[in-house]
């Protein structure tokens, strides 16, 4: 199974494009895997789109997961308290000085 790759830039201006990218997969009944390894920039709006996408698929009984994700993506999800909701495993290294603490 191949993963759906997410763009490197998921800033606020990319949230609409992300929604369009994910829309065709909303009703896909088999497991959908997303790949966030290329994500370098992520805004709250894009994480909201992803959270809503995961939620709607879960309501329909469809499993959604991440194959992998970048540190930037995981840090932004952690700051917003969305790690569990997006199925991301919390980082073992909570003392990492590279954490992004000003996610928009």
C-alpha positions as CSV (number, residue, x, y, z in Angstrom):
1,X,0.0,0.0,0.0
2,X,1.4,3.4,-0.9
3,X,1.1,6.4,1.3
4,X,-0.5,9.7,0.3
5,X,2.4,12.2,0.5
6,X,1.8,15.6,2.2
7,X,3.5,18.8,0.9
8,X,6.5,20.2,2.6
9,X,4.7,23.5,3.3
10,X,1.4,23.1,5.1
11,X,1.2,26.8,6.1
12,X,-2.2,28.6,6.4
13,X,-2.2,29.4,2.7
14,X,-1.9,25.6,1.9
15,X,-4.9,24.5,4.1
16,X,-7.4,24.8,1.3
17,X,-5.1,22.8,-1.1
18,X,-4.7,20.1,1.6
19,X,-8.4,19.8,2.0
20,X,-8.7,19.4,-1.8
21,X,-6.0,16.8,-1.8
22,X,-7.7,14.8,1.0
23,X,-11.3,15.1,-0.2
24,X,-11.2,12.2,-2.8
25,X,-10.0,9.9,0.0
26,X,-12.7,10.8,2.5
27,X,-15.0,7.8,1.6
28,X,-12.2,5.4,0.7
29,X,-13.2,2.3,2.7
30,X,-9.8,0.6,3.0
31,X,-7.1,2.0,5.4
32,X,-5.6,5.2,4.2
33,X,-2.0,6.0,5.0
34,X,-0.6,9.5,4.9
35,X,3.1,10.4,4.7
36,X,4.2,13.6,6.5
37,X,8.0,13.0,6.3
38,X,8.5,16.0,3.9
39,X,6.5,18.5,6.0
40,X,8.8,21.3,7.2
41,X,6.3,24.0,7.9
42,X,2.8,23.4,9.4
43,X,0.1,25.8,10.5
44,X,-2.7,25.2,12.9
45,X,-5.2,25.5,10.0
46,X,-3.7,22.6,8.2
47,X,-3.7,20.5,11.4
48,X,-7.3,21.4,11.8
49,X,-8.0,20.1,8.3
50,X,-6.2,16.8,9.1
51,X,-7.9,16.4,12.4
52,X,-11.3,16.9,10.7
53,X,-10.3,14.4,8.0
54,X,-9.3,11.8,10.6
55,X,-12.5,12.4,12.6
56,X,-14.8,12.1,9.6
57,X,-13.1,8.9,8.4
58,X,-13.3,7.4,11.9
59,X,-17.1,8.2,12.1
60,X,-17.5,6.3,8.8
61,X,-15.5,3.4,10.2
62,X,-12.5,4.0,8.0
63,X,-9.0,3.7,9.5
64,X,-6.4,6.5,8.8
65,X,-2.8,6.5,9.8
66,X,0.6,8.1,9.2
67,X,3.3,6.0,7.7
68,X,5.8,8.5,9.0
69,X,6.1,12.2,9.9
70,X,8.8,14.8,10.2
71,X,9.9,16.3,13.6
72,X,8.3,19.6,12.6
73,X,5.0,17.9,12.0
74,X,5.1,15.9,15.2
75,X,6.1,19.0,17.2
76,X,3.2,21.1,15.9
77,X,0.8,18.2,16.6
78,X,2.2,17.9,20.1
79,X,1.9,21.6,20.8
80,X,-1.8,21.5,19.8
81,X,-2.5,18.3,21.7
82,X,-3.3,16.3,18.6
83,X,-0.7,13.5,18.7
84,X,-3.2,10.9,19.9
85,X,-6.0,12.1,17.6
86,X,-3.7,11.9,14.6
87,X,-2.3,8.5,15.7
88,X,1.2,9.9,16.2
89,X,3.4,8.2,18.8
90,X,4.6,10.8,21.3
91,X,8.4,11.5,21.1
92,X,10.5,9.7,23.6
93,X,12.7,12.7,23.9
94,X,10.7,15.5,25.5
95,X,13.8,17.4,26.4
96,X,14.8,17.9,22.8
97,X,15.9,21.6,22.4
98,X,14.8,21.5,18.7
99,X,11.1,21.5,19.6
100,X,9.2,24.2,17.9
101,X,7.4,26.2,20.6
102,X,5.8,28.9,18.5
103,X,3.7,26.9,16.1
104,X,1.1,29.2,14.6
